Structure formats: C-alpha cells, structure tokens
Amino acid sequence: MSAKEFTQNIANDGALRRRIFRILLGSILTLSFCYIYLIGTITFNVLARKSLENNINEINSRVGQLELQSITLANSVNIAYGKEMGYVESKGTLFANKESTAVALR
C-alpha cells in the first residue's frame, strides 16, 4: 500500500478520522495540563526560594548582632570585673614545660 492509497483510505473512512481526531485532541489536552502543572510548580518553587533567601538574610543579620554583642561582652571583662565577681589573682603560677627528650631505638 502506497502513501497515496493510505491517505485516501483515511480521507474516506469517517470512523478512522474521528479516532485520529480524538487521539490528537486527547494528546493536546494532556500536554496542556502537563504544561500548566510544570509552570505552576516552577512559580511556587521560585516563591519558596525567595522566602528562604529572606529567612537566611534575617538569620545572618541576627548572627552578626550576636557576634557584636559577644565581642562587646568579651572586651568588658577585666581584672576589676573579675575581682567584683569574686575571683582572685593567682600568685606563683606554675606552668608545665615541654622538654625535648631523646629516644633511642635498639
């Protein structure tokens, strides 16, 4: 059967034409729904990402504030503050020294 005969059979057969039309229409509808779903998913993912980026920026800002507060508190510690808290200055402090020793293998 040649291509010309095949096209003539399709043109003359009404049931086959309706079947082909339904298949094409179903395919177009299915692909349209898939397209709409994918576009919606991409949109919601972009919005979620922007929200997460805003949260990250807020958290980084808070971390910076806490670091500054920590540095301020660390700089406020001095000998007078230690005595005020009940600590005393140690006298005759001993330190452990690391001495190099020779090890011989036999």
Backbone as JSON Lines, residues from 0, in Angstrom:
{"i":0,"aa":"M","n":[0.85,-1.16,0.0],"ca":[0.0,0.0,0.0],"c":[0.9,1.23,0.0]}
{"i":1,"aa":"S","n":[0.67,2.11,-0.95],"ca":[1.48,3.31,-1.06],"c":[0.93,4.39,-0.13]}
{"i":2,"aa":"A","n":[1.69,5.44,0.0],"ca":[1.3,6.54,0.87],"c":[0.05,7.23,0.34]}
{"i":3,"aa":"K","n":[-0.08,7.29,-0.96],"ca":[-1.24,7.95,-1.56],"c":[-2.51,7.15,-1.25]}
{"i":4,"aa":"E","n":[-2.44,5.84,-1.38],"ca":[-3.59,5.0,-1.07],"c":[-3.95,5.09,0.41]}
{"i":5,"aa":"F","n":[-2.94,5.15,1.26],"ca":[-3.16,5.23,2.71],"c":[-3.9,6.53,3.06]}
{"i":6,"aa":"T","n":[-3.48,7.65,2.47],"ca":[-4.14,8.93,2.74],"c":[-5.55,8.94,2.19]}
{"i":7,"aa":"Q","n":[-5.78,8.29,1.09],"ca":[-7.14,8.22,0.55],"c":[-8.04,7.38,1.44]}
{"i":8,"aa":"N","n":[-7.49,6.29,2.01],"ca":[-8.26,5.45,2.93],"c":[-8.66,6.25,4.17]}
{"i":9,"aa":"I","n":[-7.73,7.07,4.67],"ca":[-8.02,7.88,5.86],"c":[-9.08,8.92,5.52]}
{"i":10,"aa":"A","n":[-8.95,9.55,4.35],"ca":[-9.9,10.58,3.94],"c":[-11.29,10.01,3.75]}
{"i":11,"aa":"N","n":[-11.42,8.77,3.29],"ca":[-12.71,8.15,3.02],"c":[-13.33,7.47,4.24]}
{"i":12,"aa":"D","n":[-12.51,7.08,5.21],"ca":[-13.01,6.34,6.37],"c":[-13.32,7.33,7.5]}
{"i":13,"aa":"G","n":[-14.61,7.59,7.73],"ca":[-15.04,8.57,8.74],"c":[-14.71,8.12,10.15]}
{"i":14,"aa":"A","n":[-14.85,6.83,10.47],"ca":[-14.58,6.32,11.82],"c":[-13.1,6.48,12.16]}
{"i":15,"aa":"L","n":[-12.24,6.2,11.19],"ca":[-10.8,6.34,11.42],"c":[-10.43,7.8,11.62]}
{"i":16,"aa":"R","n":[-11.05,8.68,10.87],"ca":[-10.78,10.11,11.03],"c":[-11.2,10.6,12.42]}
{"i":17,"aa":"R","n":[-12.37,10.12,12.88],"ca":[-12.81,10.51,14.23],"c":[-11.85,9.99,15.3]}
{"i":18,"aa":"R","n":[-11.37,8.76,15.13],"ca":[-10.44,8.17,16.1],"c":[-9.14,8.97,16.14]}
{"i":19,"aa":"I","n":[-8.6,9.32,14.97],"ca":[-7.37,10.11,14.9],"c":[-7.58,11.48,15.53]}
{"i":20,"aa":"F","n":[-8.75,12.08,15.26],"ca":[-9.06,13.39,15.85],"c":[-9.11,13.31,17.38]}
{"i":21,"aa":"R","n":[-9.77,12.26,17.9],"ca":[-9.85,12.09,19.36],"c":[-8.48,11.87,19.98]}
{"i":22,"aa":"I","n":[-7.65,11.1,19.33],"ca":[-6.29,10.85,19.84],"c":[-5.49,12.15,19.86]}
{"i":23,"aa":"L","n":[-5.57,12.92,18.78],"ca":[-4.84,14.19,18.73],"c":[-5.38,15.18,19.77]}
{"i":24,"aa":"L","n":[-6.7,15.25,19.9],"ca":[-7.3,16.15,20.88],"c":[-6.92,15.74,22.31]}
{"i":25,"aa":"G","n":[-6.96,14.44,22.59],"ca":[-6.55,13.95,23.91],"c":[-5.09,14.26,24.21]}
{"i":26,"aa":"S","n":[-4.25,14.1,23.19],"ca":[-2.82,14.4,23.36],"c":[-2.61,15.88,23.65]}
{"i":27,"aa":"I","n":[-3.31,16.73,22.92],"ca":[-3.17,18.18,23.14],"c":[-3.63,18.56,24.54]}
{"i":28,"aa":"L","n":[-4.76,18.01,24.98],"ca":[-5.25,18.31,26.33],"c":[-4.29,17.81,27.41]}
{"i":29,"aa":"T","n":[-3.77,16.6,27.25],"ca":[-2.82,16.05,28.22],"c":[-1.56,16.89,28.29]}
{"i":30,"aa":"L","n":[-1.03,17.26,27.15],"ca":[0.18,18.08,27.13],"c":[-0.08,19.48,27.7]}
{"i":31,"aa":"S","n":[-1.28,20.01,27.47],"ca":[-1.63,21.32,28.03],"c":[-1.67,21.27,29.56]}
{"i":32,"aa":"F","n":[-2.3,20.23,30.11],"ca":[-2.34,20.09,31.57],"c":[-0.94,19.9,32.15]}
{"i":33,"aa":"C","n":[-0.1,19.13,31.48],"ca":[1.29,18.95,31.95],"c":[2.04,20.28,31.93]}
{"i":34,"aa":"Y","n":[1.82,21.06,30.89],"ca":[2.49,22.36,30.77],"c":[2.04,23.29,31.9]}
{"i":35,"aa":"I","n":[0.74,23.36,32.15],"ca":[0.22,24.21,33.22],"c":[0.76,23.76,34.58]}
{"i":36,"aa":"Y","n":[0.8,22.45,34.81],"ca":[1.33,21.93,36.07],"c":[2.8,22.32,36.26]}
{"i":37,"aa":"L","n":[3.6,22.15,35.22],"ca":[5.03,22.46,35.33],"c":[5.26,23.95,35.55]}
{"i":38,"aa":"I","n":[4.53,24.81,34.86],"ca":[4.67,26.25,35.05],"c":[4.28,26.63,36.47]}
{"i":39,"aa":"G","n":[3.19,26.06,36.98],"ca":[2.77,26.32,38.36],"c":[3.8,25.87,39.36]}
{"i":40,"aa":"T","n":[4.37,24.7,39.16],"ca":[5.39,24.17,40.06],"c":[6.63,25.08,40.07]}
{"i":41,"aa":"I","n":[7.05,25.51,38.9],"ca":[8.21,26.4,38.81],"c":[7.94,27.71,39.54]}
{"i":42,"aa":"T","n":[6.74,28.25,39.37],"ca":[6.39,29.52,40.03],"c":[6.42,29.38,41.54]}
{"i":43,"aa":"F","n":[5.81,28.32,42.06],"ca":[5.79,28.12,43.51],"c":[7.19,27.86,44.06]}
{"i":44,"aa":"N","n":[8.03,27.17,43.3],"ca":[9.4,26.94,43.76],"c":[10.2,28.24,43.81]}
{"i":45,"aa":"V","n":[9.99,29.12,42.86],"ca":[10.68,30.41,42.87],"c":[10.25,31.23,44.08]}
{"i":46,"aa":"L","n":[8.94,31.24,44.37],"ca":[8.45,31.98,45.54],"c":[9.0,31.4,46.83]}
{"i":47,"aa":"A","n":[9.05,30.07,46.93],"ca":[9.59,29.43,48.12],"c":[11.07,29.76,48.28]}
{"i":48,"aa":"R","n":[11.81,29.79,47.19],"ca":[13.24,30.11,47.25],"c":[13.46,31.55,47.73]}
{"i":49,"aa":"K","n":[12.65,32.49,47.24],"ca":[12.78,33.88,47.68],"c":[12.48,33.99,49.17]}
{"i":50,"aa":"S","n":[11.49,33.26,49.63],"ca":[11.14,33.28,51.06],"c":[12.3,32.73,51.89]}
{"i":51,"aa":"L","n":[12.9,31.65,51.43],"ca":[14.04,31.07,52.16],"c":[15.24,32.01,52.15]}
{"i":52,"aa":"E","n":[15.47,32.7,51.04],"ca":[16.58,33.66,50.98],"c":[16.35,34.8,51.97]}
{"i":53,"aa":"N","n":[15.1,35.26,52.1],"ca":[14.8,36.3,53.08],"c":[15.05,35.81,54.5]}
{"i":54,"aa":"N","n":[14.66,34.56,54.78],"ca":[14.91,33.99,56.11],"c":[16.41,33.88,56.38]}
{"i":55,"aa":"I","n":[17.18,33.49,55.38],"ca":[18.63,33.38,55.55],"c":[19.23,34.74,55.84]}
{"i":56,"aa":"N","n":[18.76,35.77,55.13],"ca":[19.27,37.12,55.38],"c":[18.95,37.59,56.79]}
{"i":57,"aa":"E","n":[17.75,37.3,57.28],"ca":[17.37,37.67,58.64],"c":[18.24,36.94,59.67]}
{"i":58,"aa":"I","n":[18.47,35.66,59.44],"ca":[19.28,34.87,60.38],"c":[20.72,35.37,60.37]}
{"i":59,"aa":"N","n":[21.28,35.67,59.19],"ca":[22.64,36.2,59.11],"c":[22.75,37.54,59.83]}
{"i":60,"aa":"S","n":[21.74,38.36,59.73],"ca":[21.73,39.64,60.42],"c":[21.73,39.42,61.92]}
{"i":61,"aa":"R","n":[20.91,38.48,62.38],"ca":[20.85,38.18,63.82],"c":[22.18,37.62,64.32]}
{"i":62,"aa":"V","n":[22.81,36.76,63.53],"ca":[24.12,36.22,63.9],"c":[25.15,37.34,64.02]}
{"i":63,"aa":"G","n":[25.12,38.28,63.1],"ca":[26.04,39.43,63.17],"c":[25.82,40.24,64.43]}
{"i":64,"aa":"Q","n":[24.55,40.46,64.8],"ca":[24.26,41.2,66.03],"c":[24.78,40.45,67.26]}
{"i":65,"aa":"L","n":[24.58,39.13,67.28],"ca":[25.05,38.34,68.42],"c":[26.58,38.31,68.5]}
{"i":66,"aa":"E","n":[27.25,38.27,67.34],"ca":[28.71,38.32,67.34],"c":[29.2,39.66,67.9]}
{"i":67,"aa":"L","n":[28.57,40.74,67.51],"ca":[28.94,42.06,68.02],"c":[28.7,42.13,69.52]}
{"i":68,"aa":"Q","n":[27.59,41.58,69.98],"ca":[27.29,41.57,71.42],"c":[28.33,40.72,72.17]}
{"i":69,"aa":"S","n":[28.73,39.61,71.58],"ca":[29.75,38.75,72.21],"c":[31.09,39.46,72.32]}
{"i":70,"aa":"I","n":[31.48,40.15,71.26],"ca":[32.75,40.89,71.28],"c":[32.69,42.0,72.32]}
{"i":71,"aa":"T","n":[31.57,42.69,72.41],"ca":[31.41,43.76,73.4],"c":[31.53,43.21,74.81]}
{"i":72,"aa":"L","n":[30.89,42.07,75.08],"ca":[30.97,41.46,76.41],"c":[32.38,40.96,76.71]}
{"i":73,"aa":"A","n":[33.05,40.4,75.71],"ca":[34.4,39.9,75.91],"c":[35.36,41.05,76.23]}
{"i":74,"aa":"N","n":[35.15,42.21,75.61],"ca":[36.02,43.35,75.86],"c":[35.73,44.01,77.21]}
{"i":75,"aa":"S","n":[34.56,43.74,77.78],"ca":[34.22,44.36,79.06],"c":[34.81,43.59,80.25]}
{"i":76,"aa":"V","n":[35.36,42.41,80.01],"ca":[35.96,41.62,81.09],"c":[37.37,42.14,81.35]}
{"i":77,"aa":"N","n":[37.64,42.52,82.62],"ca":[38.97,42.98,83.02],"c":[39.22,42.53,84.45]}
{"i":78,"aa":"I","n":[40.34,42.92,85.01],"ca":[40.71,42.48,86.36],"c":[39.73,43.0,87.4]}
{"i":79,"aa":"A","n":[39.29,44.23,87.26],"ca":[38.34,44.79,88.23],"c":[37.02,44.02,88.19]}
{"i":80,"aa":"Y","n":[36.56,43.67,87.02],"ca":[35.31,42.91,86.9],"c":[35.48,41.52,87.51]}
{"i":81,"aa":"G","n":[36.63,40.91,87.31],"ca":[36.9,39.6,87.89],"c":[36.89,39.65,89.41]}
{"i":82,"aa":"K","n":[37.54,40.68,90.01],"ca":[37.52,40.82,91.47],"c":[36.11,41.07,91.97]}
{"i":83,"aa":"E","n":[35.35,41.82,91.22],"ca":[33.96,42.09,91.58],"c":[33.13,40.81,91.6]}
{"i":84,"aa":"M","n":[33.46,39.88,90.72],"ca":[32.74,38.61,90.64],"c":[33.26,37.58,91.64]}
{"i":85,"aa":"G","n":[34.31,37.92,92.4],"ca":[34.82,37.02,93.43],"c":[36.07,36.26,93.04]}
{"i":86,"aa":"Y","n":[36.63,36.54,91.93],"ca":[37.87,35.89,91.53],"c":[39.05,36.63,92.16]}
{"i":87,"aa":"V","n":[40.14,35.89,92.42],"ca":[41.35,36.5,92.97],"c":[42.49,36.24,92.01]}
{"i":88,"aa":"E","n":[43.48,37.12,92.07],"ca":[44.64,36.97,91.21],"c":[45.54,35.9,91.79]}
{"i":89,"aa":"S","n":[46.01,34.99,90.95],"ca":[46.84,33.89,91.45],"c":[48.28,34.36,91.62]}
{"i":90,"aa":"K","n":[48.93,33.78,92.61],"ca":[50.32,34.11,92.91],"c":[51.18,32.86,92.69]}
{"i":91,"aa":"G","n":[52.33,33.02,92.15],"ca":[53.26,31.91,91.97],"c":[52.71,30.84,91.03]}
{"i":92,"aa":"T","n":[52.27,31.25,89.9],"ca":[51.7,30.3,88.94],"c":[52.8,29.43,88.36]}
{"i":93,"aa":"L","n":[52.53,28.15,88.25],"ca":[53.47,27.21,87.65],"c":[52.95,26.78,86.29]}
{"i":94,"aa":"F","n":[53.86,26.69,85.36],"ca":[53.49,26.26,84.02],"c":[54.23,24.98,83.7]}
{"i":95,"aa":"A","n":[53.63,24.1,82.99],"ca":[54.29,22.87,82.55],"c":[55.07,23.18,81.29]}
{"i":96,"aa":"N","n":[56.32,22.78,81.28],"ca":[57.17,23.0,80.12],"c":[57.34,21.7,79.36]}
{"i":97,"aa":"K","n":[57.38,21.82,78.1],"ca":[57.62,20.65,77.27],"c":[59.11,20.56,77.04]}
{"i":98,"aa":"E","n":[59.68,19.49,77.51],"ca":[61.11,19.31,77.34],"c":[61.34,18.29,76.24]}
{"i":99,"aa":"S","n":[62.33,18.54,75.44],"ca":[62.64,17.57,74.4],"c":[63.55,16.51,74.98]}
{"i":100,"aa":"T","n":[63.17,15.28,74.76],"ca":[63.97,14.15,75.24],"c":[64.35,13.31,74.05]}
{"i":101,"aa":"A","n":[65.5,12.75,74.13],"ca":[65.98,11.9,73.05],"c":[65.51,10.48,73.3]}
{"i":102,"aa":"V","n":[65.02,9.87,72.26],"ca":[64.54,8.49,72.36],"c":[65.43,7.67,71.45]}
{"i":103,"aa":"A","n":[65.97,6.6,72.03],"ca":[66.85,5.73,71.25],"c":[66.14,4.43,70.97]}
{"i":104,"aa":"L","n":[66.29,3.97,69.76],"ca":[65.73,2.69,69.4],"c":[66.84,1.65,69.36]}
{"i":105,"aa":"R","n":[66.57,0.49,69.87],"ca":[67.59,-0.57,69.85],"c":[67.18,-1.65,68.93]}
